[in-house]
Amino acid sequence: GIQVEQSPPDLILQEGANSTLRCNFSDSVNNLQWFHQNPWGQLINLFYIPSGTKQNGRLSATTVATERYSLLYISSSQTTDSGVYFCAVERSGGAGSYQLTFGKGTKLSVIP
Amino acid sequence: DAGVTQSPTHLIKTRGQHVTLRCSPISGHKSVSWYQQVLGQGPQFIFQYYEKEERGRGNFPDRFSARQFPNYSSELNVNALLLGDSALYLCASSFRVPYNEQFFGPGTRLTVL
């Protein structure tokens, strides 16, 4: 099956700093999503980005599908940005299924 | 509009018991997928349903089963619970498959003692 690798696994930032999270995937995909998982386990949709660049406030994402990677940029980080960030890719699993395959996540801690 | 809802939020069972988890998708969404997330890992795909038909199954034993109802809500059933089934169970909905954004519910946290 497809492999999804995220880096770094852990990241500690001072409030106000910028960061870049990376997601590499081993094969072509239909689409790619970035999520933020809060401490209660809720997965919050950040971006649906099969290719190109999108921005939403202090967050932006870029996917280069031909090179099989995606980047999530967080600028001027705040303590509320803390949590685990997941990249997930959609690919056919055969027999008409299109499941998401997740990476192991990047755990971000923003300290005041 | 309401997002994806799941019930119950927490559940404690003992080994060998059976459990049923429920999910209601976003209104208008016709696909529901189930994922299992153990501590420290990303969610793992269990099942996908679209228009009430099973579209795919992940690498889980036959103790796991699911179905989708005419109103597009879904149930996940797990028989003969093992300690290793303790996890956060997440439900996701999308309007259709493929090439559609998936939205997740808050999850059901299952503890097996």
Chai-1 contact restraints between the chains, C-beta under 6 A:
chainA,res_idxA,chainB,res_idxB,connection_type,confidence,min_distance_angstrom,max_distance_angstrom,comment,restraint_id
A,N30,B,P98,contact,1.0,0.0,6.0,A-B,restraint_1
A,N30,B,Y99,contact,1.0,0.0,6.0,A-B,restraint_2
A,N31,B,Y99,contact,1.0,0.0,6.0,A-B,restraint_3
A,G41,B,L88,contact,1.0,0.0,6.0,A-B,restraint_4
A,G41,B,G107,contact,1.0,0.0,6.0,A-B,restraint_5
A,Q42,B,P106,contact,1.0,0.0,6.0,A-B,restraint_6
A,L43,B,F104,contact,1.0,0.0,6.0,A-B,restraint_7
A,Y48,B,E101,contact,1.0,0.0,6.0,A-B,restraint_8
A,F86,B,G42,contact,1.0,0.0,6.0,A-B,restraint_9
A,G93,B,G56,contact,1.0,0.0,6.0,A-B,restraint_10
A,G96,B,R55,contact,1.0,0.0,6.0,A-B,restraint_11
A,S97,B,Q48,contact,1.0,0.0,6.0,A-B,restraint_12
A,S97,B,R55,contact,1.0,0.0,6.0,A-B,restraint_13
A,S97,B,G56,contact,1.0,0.0,6.0,A-B,restraint_14
A,Y98,B,V97,contact,1.0,0.0,6.0,A-B,restraint_15
A,Y98,B,P98,contact,1.0,0.0,6.0,A-B,restraint_16
A,Q99,B,F45,contact,1.0,0.0,6.0,A-B,restraint_17
A,Q99,B,Q48,contact,1.0,0.0,6.0,A-B,restraint_18
A,Q99,B,G56,contact,1.0,0.0,6.0,A-B,restraint_19
A,F102,B,G42,contact,1.0,0.0,6.0,A-B,restraint_20
A,F102,B,P43,contact,1.0,0.0,6.0,A-B,restraint_21
A,G103,B,G42,contact,1.0,0.0,6.0,A-B,restraint_22
A,K104,B,G42,contact,1.0,0.0,6.0,A-B,restraint_23
A,G105,B,G42,contact,1.0,0.0,6.0,A-B,restraint_24
